[in-house]
Amino acid sequence: MILGDKCTRHCSFCNIGKGKPAPVDASESGRIAAAAKELALSYVVITSVTRDDLADGGARHFARTVGALRKFTPIEGVEVLIPDFQGLASSLEAVIEAGPSVLNHNVETVERLHPVIRPQASYQRSLEVLRQAKSLAKQALLTKSGLMLGLGETYAEVVGVMEDLRAAGCDFLTIGQYLSPSPRHHRVVRYVPPEEFGHYQIIAQRMGFRGVASGPLVRSSFGAQKLWESAASKTLRDEGIGVTAQLMNF
């Protein structure tokens, strides 16, 4: 996670610290690249707090970090899990031009619950980030989004989100159970059974997502490298059929 440990937003599901962020650490990108090289990582996921205090939302720092990884390590894949940059196309373009393998932006929950769960964000703006990413990319770019269940959403709303994401060109989808970090955060309305997650996976695969990870403990970066490698090697279709058959016999 880059850009510090203080977020400028107050999402009711998140346990990241809130408050005034520290100035951007220009040396952070180099340190991340050095760590990735030392650990011999082949795939790195970069995420951040939301920095609405910065004119570009931290986009240039994302770009510097991707650039450092590309330049100073033998890294194979770089995934960025970005905020919405308040809808600034110039910020999104700066990140895309750095050459990430996958661009991830989570919608987190259904549109109806956004005012409570993500009060400073917008469901439609998040969809637009994913749509714009495809149109701004000068070469093929894989996009990804994630959804938490158990916040009070309905079955129809979950399917509706998946349909909206596919309409925005989203390639990969992660679906997991929301777990409240503390009594001060949004409560867990419902614990979704494993077989229901399997059902959503089948639906998502039939909608045409190139990769789906759906289960109670799935999070945004769950199996990130495997999803990317599967898409890159074009074997995902066969693997998806196998997984679907297994789930249907659950």
N, C-alpha and C positions, 0 to 999 in steps of 0.2 A: 504494500500500500504506500503510495507516494503522496506528496503534498501535505504532510503533517498528520496529526491525530485529532484535530478539531474541525468539526463540520459546521457550516453556516446554516444548515437546515435542521428541522426538528421533526423528522419522521417518527411516528409513534412506535414503529417496530424495531428501530435500530439502536444498538447499544454503544455506538461511537460517540465520543465526547463532543459536546456542543460548546460554542463560545468563539472568541476571537482567535483566528488561526495565526500562527507564527509566519514570518516572511518565508517565501519559497527558498529552499536550500538548493542553490545552483549545483552543488557538488553531489547531490543525491543520485543523479543519473549515472555518473561514473562509478559510484560505489555499488549500485545495483548491478551494473555490467561486470564489475570485478568479482562480486559475490557469485553471480551466475556462472562465470568462467571457472572460478575456484571449485564450485560444486558440480561442474561438468553438466549443467542442466541442458536439456535439449528443447524444452518448452517452458515458457514463462508467461504467467498471467499477471498483468499490471492493473491495479485498481487504485482508487483514491477516495478521499473524502470529497464532498462537494465544496467548491471554493467560489461562491458567488461574489466574494470580495475582490476577486481578480477580474480584470477587464475581459480576459479570454477564458475565464473559468478554469485555468490551469492547462489549457490545451497545448501550449508550446512546451510546457514541462513534460507532458505525456510524449510529445513528439521527440524531445531530446532524449528521453529514456528509451524509447523504441530505437532511435538512431544509435545510441550508445551500445545497446545490445546487438544490433546488426553489425556495427563496426568493430567491436572489440571482443566478440565471442563467436564461437562456431554454432550459435543457436539455430535451431531448425524452424521453430515457430514462436511467434509472439502474439499473445491475445491481450487486448485492452478492454477492460470493463469500465466504461466511462459514465460520468454524469451527463445530464442533458445540455450542459453549457448554456442554459437559458434559451436554447433554440438558435444559437448563433451558428449559421452555416460556415462562417469563416473559421471558427474554432474547430468544428467537426472536420473541415477540409484539411486543416493543419495536422490533425492526428492521422487522417487517412494517408496524406502525402508521405508520412514517415514510414509507411509500409507494414502495418500490422497484418498478421495472417488472419485473425478473426477480430471483428469489432462487436463487442457485447454491450448492450444497454438494457437493463432490466425494467420491465413495466411493473414488476413486483406484485400488483394486485389488479382486480377488476376496476373498471372505470367508476362505478358507483361508490366504491370505498376510498377512492383517492383523496377526497377532502379530509378524511380522518387519518388515513395511513400515511399519505404523502402530501401534506397540506401546501407545501411550497412547490410542488411539481404538478405536472399535467399529463394525464393519460394520452391525450391526443398529441401533445408535444413529444412524448416518448416514442409514439408510433412514427412521428415525422422524422425523428432522429434516425430511425432505422431505414425509413424510405429514402431520406437524403443521402445516407451513407452509400447506398447502392448507386444513386445517380451521380454522386460526386467522385466516386472511385474511377480512376482511369484504366484500371484493370480489374479483373474479377475479385470481389471481396466477399468473404463469408461473414454473415451477421448472425447474431445470437441474442436471445433474451430469456429472462427467467420469471417465474411466477411462484408465489407462495400460496399455499392453501391452508384453510383453517381460520381465516380472518372474518368469516361471515358471508363469503361468496356463495352463489348458487351454482348448480351444475350447468345450467344454460349460460351463465355469465362466464364460466371457465371456458366452455366451448367457444363462446363469442370472442374471448381474448385470443384464443388460438387462431380463429378465422381472421381476426384483425392483423395478427402478426404475419400470417401467411400472405395476406393482401399487401403487407408492407415489404414482402420479399425476404422475410426472416428465414434463415437456413436451419439454425439449431435452437432447441428449446430445452430448458431445464424446469422441472416442477418438483417442489419439495414442501414439506410440512413446516408451517410457521411455529416457532418455539419462542415464547415470550422471555426476554432476557431478565425481567424483574417485574414486581407488582406495579411499578410505575409505567410500564409499557402497555401497549394494547394487549388485551387478554386473548388467550386461545379460545376461540368460539367452538372449535370442533377439531378432534383428532381424526384425520382421514385414514381409513383402513388401507393396507397395502394393495388389496385387489382393486380398489378404486383408482389408485395411481397407475396400476397396470392398464386399466380401462382407458385412462386419459392418454397413456402412451400409444395404445393402439389407434385411437382417434387421430392423434397428432401425426403418426406415421402415414395413415391413410390420407391425411390432408396434404402430404408431400414434404414435410420437414425432412431435411437430409440427416439429421441426428436428433435423438430425443433421449433424455435421461429423466425418468419420472419415478420417484420413490420417497418415502418419509424422510430420509436423511440426505437427499440430494440437495446440493447447493450450487451456486452459479458456476463454480470451477470444477464440479464433479466430473471426472473423466474427460476433462477438457482436451487433453492431448489426443486421447483415443478418438473423440468425435472428429477432431480436425484431421487426424491421419486417415480415418475411414473415408471422409469426404475426398481427401486428396488422392487416395488410392482407388476411389470409385468402387469400393467393395461394400459400401453401406447398404445398398439395396438388398443384397443377399443376406447380410447380417440382420437387417431389419425384419425380413420375412421369418427368419429363425426365431427371433425374439417374440414377434407377434404370435407365432404358433404356440410357443411355450406359454405365453400369458393367457391365451385363449383356453388352454387346457389346465389353468390354475385350479 
